[in-house]
């Protein structure tokens, strides 16, 4: 039976807005009792569960002894649950509560969703068979890309192996093996977790399609299809296989795979469970809450992200509280919390060996020095050191390109150091050149696209986007690479409060939410012209943002990053209409000079920043270790 989501509670927009910070106990009927814990405005800041104690199914009430308003107490036997992390604090170190998944729709209504069946891998379990040394080999390439050999079958995951991600914001940190294209083209199948360009890399696929357009791709049946922007990116792959969630897909008699959904972003994100002869490999990629927190235990190998820093927030935000001091403190706190969370999940899964990956990117373009310097990330060494310290029975692996793990050797003796083979002698580990101009020149061709001669493109585009009936005024300003004034750039206002977006010449007099975004002109115009998601602008650090009030507008960003219309805008029809009516062109609509930067090699400052971060990592470990010791995690 395929896994599906079931809505167990639907709140109206008014009920959602009325949820207060901290605990919210919701009682609809005897069988409809829920707890919602709120810790911010973002949907990721909510936690939810049924109001049902795991012990003997008693009902929770607020604990009057709790000063932080996060703990509830069971009326039967006094068990206590900390709803901020869904862990029982009485009895201590015992259970975790089964969580529901909060979702927000376009109208601002929250739903609580349950995944069913909760643990689909438990059905049709297989007894473990012996694996010979050399039979199963996992080789790390870059970022989230692995080559996995199971007997004669080769599986690749998330191949980002060349070019940038998120337009020009992310660049590969590691140099992939030199024969990557040949090995990728000869794989038996490729799994892509989701459509973000550090996992679905169109520069990589452009090269792959010249070798093998018919290679099978396996993706989850997400609401937003993984390959929904293939046409806009000039790529054609002929063998896309969409797999239902929670169902074993047989590859051969020994090998099967299961794709599962993320609990926070089920419409977008997935992860992978592999069963080879009864042995499990769990790859949660960068899911925020994979399968709502319910994961298989005692797997052979677990892989997950670790780094953080994969968002424009807060580094691209300006004004108000967003001082350098505030950003530094926020980032430090978030990275520490991420390390703790990842360690907690690894403890829950209890793999024989754990490997942190899917976090190896760098903001290496010279115009992004500020981001590279301030957007500090966790190191894999930091996470592995914590795991080694507190859970020494779990072995860890910090991979480098071309390094491999022999699962057969590991299973025979988990302490056998020969199970992990270093990259071949002479392998280049770190990238120091990225062909910046090749990719930036391609982006900047959109600056000169004819549609931008006609200011009417603004109304045409935002009507196509389909976002409306929300009290938000957006100001978009085109800039140069360093977010300064650029001749020929657009500066416009769009009001989304009505049935259709309205282009304004000035802000309205009514009370309204205001969002001001300065965008690099090339990335902005590429996004508009292709009809791509706004991830390139936001996640790729290609804008600077101010907002008043300082509120995260989930409905707007979710629409522009996930729900935006799948078919690209009909710009041919737009241009034909403008020419038929002799539309008035903007006096100056393109810069007189290109914005490319000729530097291509990583500068000394960026190398020093990474070295400094590795030196800081032990300090972070010490701080977290002290906290964990205090709570005896």
C-alpha atoms as one frame of an Amber mdcrd trajectory, in Angstrom:
protein
   0.000   0.000   0.000   1.434   3.354  -1.015   2.109   5.931   1.652  -0.185
   8.935   1.707  -0.939  11.970   3.817  -4.162  12.212   5.815  -5.384  15.551
   7.175  -6.478  15.032  10.792  -7.164  18.685  11.673  -7.995  21.752   9.584
  -7.859  25.209  11.130  -9.459  28.265   9.563  -7.390  31.328   8.734  -8.756
  33.032  11.857  -7.982  30.015  14.054  -4.480  29.795  12.598  -3.857  33.489
  13.206  -5.114  33.112  16.788  -2.480  30.506  17.689  -0.254  32.057  20.333
   3.444  31.602  20.969   4.121  28.486  23.012   1.479  25.875  23.843  -1.925
  25.623  22.186  -4.313  22.857  23.288  -7.039  22.236  20.699 -10.109  20.177
  21.642 -12.630  19.527  18.878 -14.178  16.373  20.313 -13.326  13.406  22.498
 -11.317  11.871  19.649  -9.982  15.130  18.198  -7.553  16.574  20.697  -4.295
  18.095  19.554  -1.294  20.054  20.781   0.312  22.767  18.645   3.536  24.394
  19.814   4.428  27.668  18.098   7.916  29.190  18.135   7.820  31.775  15.324
   5.903  32.642  12.168   7.545  30.245   9.722   5.681  26.953   9.208   8.911
  25.188  10.224   8.570  26.818  13.654   5.510  24.743  14.542   5.393  21.346
  16.188   2.213  19.329  16.611   0.949  16.007  17.935  -2.179  14.298  19.147
  -3.048  15.011  22.758  -2.484  11.419  23.768   0.145  10.147  26.194   2.220
   7.210  24.993   2.037   5.506  28.373  -1.657   4.681  28.781  -3.249   7.108
  26.344  -4.044   9.757  28.928  -4.806  13.405  28.114  -2.240  16.164  28.595
  -2.889  19.471  30.372  -0.589  22.441  30.859   2.015  21.912  33.544   1.700
  24.774  36.023   5.280  24.157  37.176   6.662  24.890  33.698   7.869  28.476
  33.390   8.745  28.171  29.706   5.212  27.206  28.620   6.412  24.225  26.645
   5.665  21.261  28.958   2.372  19.402  29.359   1.479  16.832  32.027  -0.580
  13.661  31.609  -3.626  13.548  33.888  -3.288   9.779  34.423   0.211   9.198
  35.786   1.952  12.548  35.590   4.123  11.853  32.559   5.457  15.088  31.109
   6.077  16.032  27.484   8.239  18.942  26.313   6.364  20.083  23.215   9.240
  22.257  21.993  11.098  19.081  20.981   8.377  16.428  21.443  10.471  14.502
  23.992   9.236  13.135  27.312  10.968  14.741  30.276   9.221  12.572  32.874
  10.239   9.811  32.743  13.475  11.367  31.451  15.305  10.015  28.409  12.475
   7.635  27.551  10.291   8.323  24.527   9.615  10.798  21.776   6.074  11.753
  20.860   4.797  10.824  17.400   4.516  14.108  15.539   1.964  15.415  13.087
   3.091  17.550  10.166   1.858  21.176  10.060   1.075  22.526   6.594  -0.108
  25.976   5.487  -2.262  26.559   2.420  -2.553  29.617   0.177  -5.346  31.069
   2.332  -3.296  30.969   5.536  -5.150  27.935   6.931  -3.109  25.388   8.861
  -3.615  21.648   8.530  -2.157  18.883  10.671  -1.207  15.930   8.518  -0.440
  12.326   9.395   1.588   9.976   7.210   0.010   6.558   6.741   1.262   3.916
   6.911   3.727   5.480   9.326   6.532   2.947   8.768   5.962   1.334   5.380
   9.376  -0.374   5.352   8.149  -2.689   8.135   5.926  -4.454   5.619   7.623
  -7.238   3.664  10.775  -7.112   5.783  13.566  -9.424   4.651  16.085 -11.437
   6.592  19.654 -10.219   6.266  21.885 -12.257   3.999  25.669 -12.391   3.911
  27.431  -9.713   1.861  30.893 -10.451   0.507  33.679  -7.852   0.609  33.550
  -5.850  -2.604  29.871  -6.670  -3.223  28.522  -3.311  -1.977  30.650  -0.229
  -2.497  29.649   3.379  -1.778  31.806   6.069  -3.425  31.466   9.754  -2.603
  31.666  12.187  -5.546  30.534  15.691  -4.453  27.900  17.354  -2.248  24.952
  14.877  -2.280  26.231  12.764  -5.166  27.149   9.136  -4.499  27.947   6.180
  -6.707  26.548   3.021  -5.088  27.350  -0.421  -6.443  25.169  -3.353  -5.397
  26.539  -6.400  -7.144  26.242  -5.519 -10.832  23.831  -2.585 -10.338  25.102
   1.006 -10.111  22.941   3.752  -8.574  23.831   7.449  -8.566  22.194  10.010
  -6.298  21.646  13.763  -6.841  24.359  14.368  -9.462  25.544  17.968  -9.137
  28.979  17.522 -10.723  29.636  20.670 -12.732  28.535  24.284 -12.940  26.800
  26.422 -10.307  23.588  25.891  -8.371  20.961  28.548  -7.699  21.986  30.563
 -10.739  25.444  31.708  -9.595  25.261  31.595  -5.798  26.533  28.099  -5.003
  29.640  26.436  -6.424  31.064  22.985  -5.813  33.460  22.711  -2.885  34.926
  19.362  -3.931  36.423  18.379  -7.273  34.539  15.299  -8.530  36.470  12.297
  -9.867  37.841  13.133 -13.303  35.866  10.330 -15.006  32.543  11.358 -13.473
  30.683  11.820 -16.761  31.565   8.365 -18.071  30.602   6.701 -14.804  27.351
   8.661 -14.528  26.351   7.875 -18.128  26.910   4.152 -17.504  24.839   3.990
 -14.298  21.783   1.732 -14.150  19.620   4.388 -12.501  19.802   7.858 -10.956
  17.784   8.991  -7.919  17.015  12.715  -7.613  15.611  13.767  -4.246  14.054
  17.096  -5.275  14.173  19.907  -7.790  16.643  22.274  -6.093  19.562  22.829
  -8.411  22.197  21.467  -6.025  20.430  18.102  -6.489  18.855  18.449  -9.930
  21.766  20.112 -11.717  20.889  21.139 -15.257  24.524  21.926 -16.186  25.297
  18.317 -15.226  22.309  16.971 -17.167  23.246  19.028 -20.233  26.475  17.041
 -20.403  24.799  13.753 -19.500  22.213  14.029 -22.287  25.029  14.056 -24.867
  26.060  10.599 -23.618  22.850   8.888 -22.499  19.403  10.490 -22.713  17.696
   7.199 -21.866  19.236   6.540 -18.463  16.442   5.803 -15.937  15.729   8.525
 -13.361  13.745   7.682 -10.231  11.900  10.445  -8.355   9.120  10.620  -5.779
   5.541  11.503  -6.683   5.751  15.003  -5.210   3.027  17.591  -5.729   5.615
  19.749  -7.485   7.169  17.343 -10.023  10.950  17.099  -9.818  11.430  17.611
 -13.562   8.720  20.253 -14.059  11.268  22.830 -15.301  13.188  20.582 -17.688
  11.949  22.381 -20.827  12.877  25.833 -19.502  16.396  24.581 -18.842  16.919
  23.103 -22.332  17.346  19.538 -21.109  15.573  16.436 -22.364  15.814  13.106
 -20.543  13.625  10.314 -21.876  13.232   7.919 -18.954  11.711   9.614 -15.906
  10.117   7.158 -13.462   7.798   8.642 -10.815   7.521   6.346  -7.780   4.700
   6.355  -5.233   5.769   7.048  -1.660   6.299   4.184   0.749   6.270   1.411
  -1.857   9.196  -0.908  -2.514  10.451  -0.672  -6.109  12.151  -3.926  -7.062
  15.359  -3.427  -9.058  16.292  -7.123  -8.976  15.797 -10.037  -6.588  18.381
  -8.661  -4.161  17.899  -4.910  -4.521  14.883  -2.670  -3.925  14.407   1.016
  -3.163  11.736   3.043  -1.371  11.210   6.800  -1.749   9.692   8.588   1.233
   8.508  12.143   1.805   9.724  14.932   4.035   7.398  15.842   6.875   7.909
  19.595   6.505   7.997  19.853   2.692   6.076  16.787   1.417   5.136  18.666
  -1.749   8.801  19.090  -2.640  11.358  16.978  -0.797  12.056  13.245  -0.567
  14.594  10.788   0.783  15.734   7.286  -0.085  15.763   3.901   1.643  17.702
   1.082  -0.035  17.351  -2.602   0.844  20.051  -4.928  -0.471  19.731  -8.509
   0.774  17.957  -7.261   3.904  20.621  -4.633   4.706  19.352  -1.040   4.831
  20.965   2.191   3.659  19.119   5.353   4.718  19.820   8.578   2.804  17.742
  11.431   4.261  19.542  13.985   2.019  18.463  17.430   3.318  14.920  16.662
   4.482  13.980  18.869   7.420  11.833  16.229   9.149  12.023  13.012   7.110
   8.839  10.939   7.292   7.590  13.120  10.140  10.405  11.892  12.372   9.603
   8.171  12.036  12.694   6.442  10.632  13.981   2.869  10.432  16.315   1.865
  13.223  19.579  -0.056  13.282  20.325   0.508   9.605  23.717  -0.384   8.164
  24.567   3.059   6.725  22.949   6.450   7.276  23.690   9.629   5.312  22.301
  13.120   5.926  23.061  16.804   5.526  24.923  18.641   8.267  26.119  22.103
   7.241  23.309  24.681   7.354  23.640  27.965   5.502  21.375  26.889   2.644
  19.151  29.962   2.728  19.284  33.673   2.088  18.149  34.277   5.664  19.573
  36.151   7.457  22.677  37.045   5.441  20.800  38.815   2.624  18.524  40.780
   4.988  19.130  44.442   5.802  17.743  47.164   8.054  16.123  46.965  11.479
  17.548  44.279  13.733  19.702  42.781  10.961  23.032  44.119  12.157  26.225
  42.148  11.648  26.259  41.357  15.372  22.677  40.011  15.272  23.375  37.910
  12.193  26.528  36.422  13.698  24.730  35.480  16.915  21.761  34.041  15.033
  23.889  31.953  12.676  25.994  30.611  15.527  22.884  29.560  17.437  21.231
  27.974  14.406  24.305  25.956  13.501  24.609  24.656  17.063  20.938  23.658
  17.101  21.364  21.881  13.767  24.329  19.875  15.071  22.296  18.834  18.104
  19.279  17.872  15.976  21.351  15.839  13.523  23.083  14.039  16.354  19.700
  13.269  17.918  18.416  11.770  14.656  21.572   9.680  14.234  21.104   8.395
  17.780  17.492   7.486  16.965  18.425   5.589  13.795  21.502   3.978  15.387
  23.352   3.045  12.187  26.485   0.957  12.103  28.172   3.855  10.300  27.072
   7.447   9.662  28.253   9.791   6.898  27.501  13.555   6.792  27.196  14.834
   3.227  24.978  17.148   1.101  26.533  20.292   2.540  29.675  20.786   0.497
  29.158  24.043  -1.369  30.955  27.362  -1.389  30.052  30.949  -2.299  33.258
  31.293  -4.295  32.415  34.040  -6.787  34.307  37.222  -5.850  31.105  39.286
  -5.695  29.863  37.009  -2.894  32.824  37.446  -0.546  30.495  38.881   2.105
  28.286  35.781   2.036  31.284  33.429   2.029  32.756  35.194   5.041  29.612
  35.504   7.163  27.511  32.472   6.187  29.516  30.064   8.329  28.561  26.397
   8.186  28.992  23.314  10.305  31.857  21.055   9.356  31.411  17.282   9.022
  34.265  16.868  11.499  32.284  18.785  14.130  29.225  16.547  13.832  31.218
  13.335  13.654  33.256  14.326  16.705  30.082  14.806  18.722  28.721  11.451
  17.616  32.028   9.745  18.423  32.078  11.327  21.851  28.543  10.509  22.956
  27.739   7.402  20.886  31.064   5.610  20.360  29.294   2.483  19.099  28.370
   4.397  15.908  31.244   4.633  13.467  31.542   7.804  11.350  32.924   8.640
   7.923  33.983  12.074   6.653  34.115  11.536   2.887  36.361  13.009   0.217
  35.883  12.748  -3.565  36.762   9.270  -4.760  36.787   7.774  -1.253  34.724
   4.616  -0.847  33.108   2.422   1.775  33.052  -1.366   1.410  29.928  -2.479
   3.259  30.901  -6.163   3.207  34.146  -5.448   5.049  32.359  -3.148   7.518
  29.706  -5.733   8.379  32.336  -8.382   9.002  34.143  -6.102  11.463  32.805
  -2.560  12.100  36.217  -1.594  13.495  38.151  -2.709  10.411  39.761   0.473
   9.097  40.189  -1.034   5.636  36.419  -0.762   5.085  37.016   2.871   4.093
  39.397   3.502   1.227  40.894   6.949   0.665  40.786   8.571  -2.788  43.412
   7.288  -5.241  46.822   8.893  -4.926  46.995  12.229  -6.743  43.217  12.839
  -6.609  42.351  16.524  -6.552  40.113  17.101  -3.514  39.107  20.779  -3.534
  37.995  22.922  -6.438  39.899  26.141  -7.122  38.447  27.074 -10.524  34.785
  27.194 -11.581  34.534  28.691 -15.110  32.670  31.705 -13.732  32.448  33.561
 -17.031  30.996  30.609 -18.916  27.976  30.485 -16.628  27.602  34.178 -15.812
  27.723  35.113 -19.485  24.881  32.676 -20.095  22.829  34.228 -17.292  23.526
  37.750 -18.491  22.228  37.047 -21.995  18.766  37.410 -20.450  19.557  41.035
 -19.616  19.213  41.845 -23.301  16.055  39.858 -23.988  13.567  41.900 -26.005
  10.666  41.456 -23.586  12.357  43.870 -21.183  12.097  46.668 -23.736   8.397
  46.852 -22.881   7.472  47.806 -19.283   4.196  45.905 -19.715   6.147  42.717
 -19.018   5.729  43.447 -15.302   1.940  43.184 -15.313   2.042  40.233 -17.731
   4.499  38.269 -15.587   2.879  38.803 -12.199  -0.565  37.924 -13.521   1.002
  34.736 -14.869   2.478  33.984 -11.417  -1.042  33.708 -10.006  -0.410  35.103
  -6.522  -3.203  37.407  -5.289  -5.590  38.394  -2.481  -2.784  39.055  -0.027
  -2.030  42.424   1.547   1.540  42.732   0.310   3.265  45.411  -1.750   6.463
  44.260  -3.425   9.204  46.555  -4.675  11.741  44.957  -7.022  14.923  46.831
  -7.939  17.424  45.606 -10.514  21.087  46.117  -9.578  24.622  45.296 -10.619
  26.604  42.419  -9.130  27.263  44.370  -5.935  23.635  45.498  -5.488  24.311
  49.035  -6.631  22.458  51.211  -9.133  22.602  50.048 -12.738  21.576  52.095
 -15.753  18.670  50.500 -17.577  17.514  48.550 -14.529  13.853  48.336 -13.567
  12.491  49.611 -10.250   8.821  48.751  -9.825   6.010  48.156  -7.316   3.413
  45.357  -7.380   0.342  45.228  -5.131  -1.053  41.711  -4.520  -4.100  42.704
  -2.451  -6.687  42.360  -5.232  -7.984  39.600  -7.484  -5.127  40.403  -9.862
  -1.724  41.965  -9.108  -1.547  45.692  -9.840   1.564  47.601 -10.906   1.873
  50.839  -8.904   3.851  54.049  -9.276   3.949  54.629  -5.512   3.081  52.800
  -2.308  -0.614  52.916  -1.345  -1.895  54.987   1.587  -3.572  52.017   3.280
  -1.833  49.905   5.901   0.087  47.160   4.107   2.973  44.718   4.319   5.988
  45.942   2.383   8.771  43.825   0.891  11.714  45.472  -0.900  14.103  43.269
  -2.862  17.194  44.379  -4.759  18.134  41.739  -7.336  21.132  41.155  -9.541
  19.796  42.060 -12.957  20.980  38.946 -14.772  19.470  36.459 -12.319  16.296
  38.521 -11.998  15.710  38.629 -15.740  16.610  34.972 -16.203  14.049  34.038
 -13.536  11.375  36.191 -15.184  12.105  35.082 -18.747  12.230  31.337 -18.019
   9.421  31.262 -15.480  11.662  29.450 -13.010  11.096  29.335  -9.273  12.500
  32.164  -7.170  15.023  29.876  -5.468  17.801  31.253  -7.660  17.133  34.723
  -6.266  16.599  33.816  -2.611  18.621  30.677  -1.863  21.336  31.768  -4.287
  22.082  34.995  -2.347  21.297  37.016  -5.475  19.257  39.672  -3.717  19.138
  41.905  -0.657  15.888  42.154   1.290  14.168  44.641   3.576  10.654  44.253
   4.948   8.188  46.245   7.006   6.951  44.933   9.299   9.651  42.342   9.830
   7.375  39.401   8.991   8.025  36.252   7.001   5.284  35.980   4.365   5.029
  32.219   4.022   2.183  32.292   1.525   4.087  34.562  -0.850   7.414  32.749
  -0.695   5.837  29.298  -0.812   3.956  30.327  -3.938   6.978  31.816  -5.697
   9.321  28.990  -4.698   7.024  25.954  -4.943   3.545  26.605  -6.356   4.218
  29.002  -9.224   2.617  28.048 -12.559   4.381  25.086 -14.189   4.017  26.158
 -17.836   6.374  29.022 -18.734   4.974  32.465 -19.606   3.964  32.866 -23.238
   6.457  35.593 -24.075   6.026  35.108 -27.800   2.377  36.110 -27.491   3.405
  39.038 -25.279   5.890  40.367 -27.828   3.442  39.915 -30.687   0.814  41.926
 -28.819   3.274  44.724 -28.030   4.409  45.013 -31.617   0.881  44.899 -33.025
  -0.158  47.827 -30.858   3.170  49.656 -31.331   3.945  49.419 -27.633   6.135
  52.116 -26.150   9.625  50.858 -25.335  11.500  51.940 -22.210  14.104  54.590
 -23.065  16.945  52.579 -21.540  16.194  48.942 -20.661  19.596  47.273 -20.654
  22.994  48.192 -19.218  25.641  49.443 -21.585  28.292  47.078 -20.218  28.229
  43.425 -19.143  28.592  42.583 -15.440  30.955  39.608 -15.766  33.952  39.337
 -13.484  37.088  37.786 -14.910  38.429  36.238 -11.708  38.141  32.457 -11.780
  40.413  31.095  -9.081  39.559  30.948  -5.432  41.231  33.741  -3.535  43.387
  33.353  -0.448  40.794  34.997   1.795  38.178  32.311   1.104  40.664  29.523
   1.810  41.600  31.225   5.070  37.935  31.513   6.050  37.401  27.760   5.686
  40.587  27.022   7.594  39.447  29.345  10.374  36.064  27.622  10.480  37.730
  24.245  10.963  39.700  25.729  13.840  36.519  27.092  15.426  34.723  23.730
  15.142  36.288  22.244  18.327  35.037  25.252  20.291  31.497  24.657  19.010
  31.822  20.986  19.906  32.902  21.912  23.415  29.915  24.204  23.920  27.403
  21.627  22.679  29.146  18.887  24.645  28.748  20.898  27.837  25.045  21.341
  27.171  24.579  17.652  26.387  26.459  16.626  29.505  24.285  18.920  31.606
  21.143  17.261  30.259  22.759  13.804  30.076  21.617  13.250  26.517
